[in-house]
Each structure stands twice: as C-alpha cells, then as structure tokens.
C-alpha cells in the first residue's frame, strides 16, 4: 500500500520515542503577500501563505527550528510538482524555540507560483527537533480547496468524500495502481 500524504489541515504525530507527544500541522492556506512586500524574483507570480504549527503534548520540552528552505520546508506546485518560489525572508519562522509541554508554536511561510499551478500544492515540512533533522511529512492542498481537517485528532484519511479521497485517488491514478 502506498503512503498517503496529509491533507492541508491534518495533524501528523511524530512516531518516535524521543519526540513522543510532538505533532505538526500545515493549515490556513490562503492568497497573501508578505508584510514586507513582494520579492523581485516573484514578479508575475501569485503569492500564497500557509501556517505550520508544532504542538507539544508530551512531558518534556523540545527545541524547534523551522527556518531554512529547502532543508526544513519546501513547496511544489501543479500536477508535475514544479518547485515554487519560496520567499525565505517574508515569513515568520521558528529559530531555537523551546516548545514546552502543552504549548504550540506557529510559523507563517510564503511561496509564489503561477496562479494556474496553485490549485495543487505539496508542502513538505522537516523541522529540526533538538538539533536533529525530523522526518519530512507532506501535505497536499490547493487554493480554493477546503482544508481536510481542523479537528484535534489524527488524519482525515478515513473520509469517504472530500479532498482526502480526491488526493488519494489522484495518487493512485498517478502511480498506475
């Protein structure tokens, strides 16, 4: 069976003993321009913003880094997965943040691409946790697509309809299964 990406809005828990209780979510995908303005390299492209939230439901604190593109995050757009322009200086990133139990931290990141490609985005998040690289989880979504889940539980992959099943169907069709 193939791995199914998370849908924008889903929570993903890290499956390791050392990071027990740590989970991450990509959510609130929207058209937006960084407060400091457009980057010259994004001329003619449409900007999008998305939030990345890390939540600590464990009993110890973790030091979180989510600031370096492409090491900590990357954005691909369109059916063929072309690289989006990532505005590394426009967002609010996370650097050396001590995430204590029962707390959250959120980064707002910006990317730009041709408007026609923004109906399908794949966002990979690979933060550094306690100075160690974390496994990169992927979220799929797009502008105008309702977020798959805003609940506090796990993934919405059990949904019978909606964007989760559309993403699953697309991936199965693409892989030739």
Secondary structure, 3 states (H helix, E strand, C coil): CCCCCEECCCEEECCCCCCCCEEEEEEEEEECCCCCCCCHHHCCCEEEEEEEEEEECCCCCEEEEECCECCCEEEEECCCCEECEEEEEEEECEEEEEECCCEEEEEEEEEEECHHHCCCEEEEECCEECCEECCCEEEEECCCCCCCCCCCCCCCCCCCCCHHHHHHHHHHHHHCC
